[in-house]
Amino acid sequence: MTGKGSAARVLACGLACVLASVLQADAALAARKARSAAAGSIALRAALEMIGVPYSWGGGGVHGPGFGIGKGAGTKGFDCSGLTEYAYAQVGTAIGTTSQEQWRSGTRVPKESIEPGDLVFFDNDRDSPGPEHVGIAVDATTMVHAPYTGAFVRTDPLDRPDFLGAVRPGVGRADL
């Protein structure tokens, strides 16, 4: 059978296939976003549970607090990237061991789109390329981090002059 009726059926079938494809893509995106939010929440909770643990330069990692190196050798705790590495290990996401590796561990996020669990980076040495400090966003204004020798894991304001940017770790955490 040829003619207008056949063309209409072909067009209707084509539109149905396109609609089904769009609906599947929307469902997949919604599922990725839900997994992303859950992973960020779990990582954030893991970091918040470490509040009060001492800072230890080079300390900590996927297994939790650990003895650092150099001036951190005698202290069991976390440095900034050790804390974030530990937090994301709790959801099975490897983000690297240094702030520079973690800076490359996911999707860049504009400051106005920061969500709980995003990694937030700071560049406090403009002579050295890349971030020197990392924390985890509690919300759009606060982070949890291991700040420096002599301090403890704590929350602080995110708004600092050395703010570099934010990263959402993991493949497909959320499309922006």
N, C-alpha and C positions, 0 to 999 in steps of 0.2 A: 504494500500500500504506500503510495506516495501522495504528496500534496500537502495542503495546509494542516490537516489533522496529524500527519506524521511529523511534520516540523514542530508543531506545538508539543507533541509528546517528547521529542528529543530535547527541546528547550526546557520543558518541565523537569525532565530527568537530570539535565545538566544543572539547573538551578537547585534541585534537591541535593545533588552531590556537593555543590559549592556550600550550601547552607549546612550540611552535615559536617563538612570539613571545618568550617568556621566554628561551629558549636564544639567540635572536638578540640580545636586549638584553644578556645576559651576555657573549656573544662581543664585542659592540661595546664594552662597558665594559672588558673585558680588553685589547682592542686600544688603547683610549684610554690606559689605565694604562701599557701598555708604551711607547707613544709618549711619554707624559709623563715616564716615568723616563729614557728615552733622551735627550730634550731637556734635562732637568735635568742629566744626566751630562755632556753635551756643553758646556753653558753653564758648568758648574763647572770642567771641564777647561780651557776657554778662560780663565777667571779665574785659575786656578792657574798657568797659563803666564805670567801677567803679574806674578807675585811678583818683587819687586825693582824694578819700574818706579816712578819717583817720583810722589808725590802732586802734583797740580797743580789748584788750585781752578778749577773750570769746565772742566777739561781732559778730553779723551777723548770717545769716543762710538762709534757703530756701526763706524767705520773703524779704531779702535784708539787708541793714545795720541795726544794732541794738546796744543797749547799752550792754556793756560787763559786766564782773564781776571783782572784785578786783580792780587792777589799771586801768581797762577799764570801770569801772562803770559810770564814768562821761562823757564818749566819745561814740557818736553814730558812728559806723563804722564796720569794719571787723577785725577778726584775720585771720590767713592764711587759716585755715580749714573752717571758716565761708564763706570766699570768694569763695572757690572752691565748697562748698556745694550749695551756691546760684547759681553759674554758671551752675552747672549740674542740678539743680532743674528747670532751664529754658527749659530743654529738657525732663523733666519728669524722670530723672534718680536719684534715691536716692543713695548717696555714703557714707552716715554716717556723723557724726558731728565732729569727731576728725581725726587728721592725721593718727593715728593708724588704725581706722576703714576704712579710705579711702585707705590706703595702701593695704587693703584686698578687695577692691571694684571692681576689674576687673582682666584683664590679664596683667601679667608682660611683659614689653617691653624692649628689649635691648637698650642701650643708642644710638646706631647707627640707630635704627628704630623709634626714637621718631617722632611723628607727631603733628601738631597743635591740641591742645585740650587735649593731654595726661597730666595726673597728674605727676608732678616731685617731688621727695621726697629727704629730706636732714636729715642727722643724725648728729646734732651738739652737742650731749651729748652721747659719747661712753659708758658711765656708765649706760645708760638707754636704754633698747632694743627698737628698732623700730624708726620710723621717728619722729622728733620734728617739722618739717617744711614741708609745701607743697605749690606748685604753679601750674600754668597751662602753658604748653609749648606754646609759640607763634610760634616757629619754633625749629629747632634742636639746636639753640644756645641761645635763649632768653626765659624768662618766665615772666608772670605777677603774682604778689603776694602781699600780705599784710605782709611787712617784720618784723616790731617790733614796740613797743611803741614809740610814738613820730614821726613816719614816716607815709607815706601815701601809698595807693595802687599804685604800679608803675611797670615798667619793669626793669629787671636786667639780667645780663648774667647767663646762666644756668650752665656754667662750674665753679664749686666751689669744693674745696677739700672735703667738707662734703656731696657730692652727693651720695645718697643711691640707687636710681633706679627710674623707671617710671612705671606707671600703665595706661592701657587703660580701663576706666570705662565702665560698661554695658555689658550685656550678648551678645556675638557674635559681638563686635565692629569690630574686624578684626582678621582674623587668621594669625598668624605669620609663 
